[in-house]
Amino acid sequence: MKFGTKLIHNGNSIDKNTGALSIPIYQVSTFHRFQLDKESEFDYSRSGNPTRKALEETIALLEGGDGGYAFSSGMAATSSVLSIFSKGDHILVCEDVYGGTYRVSTGLFPRLGLDISFFDASNPEQFKNKITSKTKAVFLETPSNPLMKITDLVSIIKIAKEYNIIIIVDNTFMSPYLQRPIEFGADIVIHSATKFIGGHSDVIGGLVVVKGEELSQKVYSVQNGFGAVLGPQDSWLLLRGLKTLKVRMDFQQQSAMKLANWLEGHKKVLKVFYPGLKEHPGRDIHFSQSDGAGAVLSFLTESKDLALNFMKNVKTAAVAVSLGGVETIVSYPAMMSHAAIPESERLKLGITYNLIRVSLGLEDIEDLISDFENAL
Ligand SMILES: *Cc1c(COP(=O)(O)O)cnc(C)c1O
């Protein structure tokens, strides 16, 4: 079965009790125990809920993993995954990781005893040199945000396997439609389902998919123990969002390609970062591990003033921090998503004051281009 069909027919699309073509929202906290001496599948919604379970099984199937787990946000998913490790464990995190992941990797988890350090994931040699006898996991994100740098998953995973290191990939930007890291040997995949999976800018949620029973049990134990679970209503919204993932992404990435080409030809644009462009340095690696370039790009304007003016004058696109919705969203990383990173660090990472990020929505591209033309 191909991916688009799987989104619609996956064993979790029809309610087995009634035949309803949508899994009902089981808005319930606890379940009647019919037989005292026999455990039933559901007893309490933190431990398991039928709507959440349908979502969890669906995402596990789509990513090719053994266990799926839904959390109250992408960061709850990430933090719960990091919570399977113990004091003294060393974790290597790629340098230009999502801002929230950076925050818990430098604040919360070091405070609790995890030893977290950063490395340039575009350089597999550097990864190898940073591994110690305590290294238990590597945390990757590709393409990176907001500069769309590509990590060679196969090379990093090969090295990690040699050292028995758990491979975690934040797959938010690609979604399982375009990239399935477990197929390349990753152990854990994380999504901010707030983005492409939900797809409508109306829900905050996180998903984790795990390969292997033992590791799945560890993640489940944190999900149930720590308890940052996704509610039934939000689980249902994600199930609904998933059904149109393919058609949305197909359209959105077509628009991204058109916009990238148009921006490249604009005299006030210095550079466009999009893996679909021929000049993108990570293009070949990206397409060896992904089925498309995705719907997020960023670009450099001639000057800071021009970038600020653009942000002020853009009309069709929303100015917001999120991405992956049906509406085109532009953001200004230096003052928005990456404002928390100290300026010197930020500039070193290439997040300069003339950088703008765009997440393509479902508007007609002609309208977006004329909006961008005006704003530039
Ligand atoms: C948004 C995002 C997150 C965090 O997800 P939330 O749902 O906002 O908690 C993590 N990783 C990436 C790549 C993201 O874009």
The ligand as an SDF file (V2000), in Angstrom:
LIG
                    3D

 15 15  0  0  0  0  0  0  0  0999 V2000
    7.7640   23.3750   16.8870 C   0  0  0  0  0  0  0  0  0  0  0  0
    8.8740   22.4060   16.9440 C   0  0  0  0  0  0  0  0  0  0  0  0
    9.1410   21.6590   18.1050 C   0  0  0  0  0  0  0  0  0  0  0  0
    8.3540   21.8520   19.3880 C   0  0  0  0  0  0  0  0  0  0  0  0
    7.0390   21.4850   19.2660 O   0  0  0  0  0  0  0  0  0  0  0  0
    5.8400   22.1270   20.1200 P   0  0  0  0  0  0  0  0  0  0  0  0
    4.6640   21.3980   19.6170 O   0  0  0  0  0  0  0  0  0  0  0  0
    5.8390   23.5830   19.8300 O   0  0  0  0  0  0  0  0  0  0  0  0
    6.1390   21.8640   21.5520 O   0  0  0  0  0  0  0  0  0  0  0  0
   10.1640   20.7450   18.0650 C   0  0  0  0  0  0  0  0  0  0  0  0
   10.9150   20.5730   16.9580 N   0  0  0  0  0  0  0  0  0  0  0  0
   10.7020   21.2780   15.8360 C   0  0  0  0  0  0  0  0  0  0  0  0
   11.5590   21.0360   14.6420 C   0  0  0  0  0  0  0  0  0  0  0  0
    9.6810   22.2150   15.7820 C   0  0  0  0  0  0  0  0  0  0  0  0
    9.4770   22.9340   14.6680 O   0  0  0  0  0  0  0  0  0  0  0  0
  1  2  1  0
  2  3  1  0
  2 14  2  0
  3  4  1  0
  3 10  2  0
  4  5  1  0
  5  6  1  0
  6  7  2  0
  6  8  1  0
  6  9  1  0
 10 11  1  0
 11 12  2  0
 12 13  1  0
 12 14  1  0
 14 15  1  0
M  END
$$$$
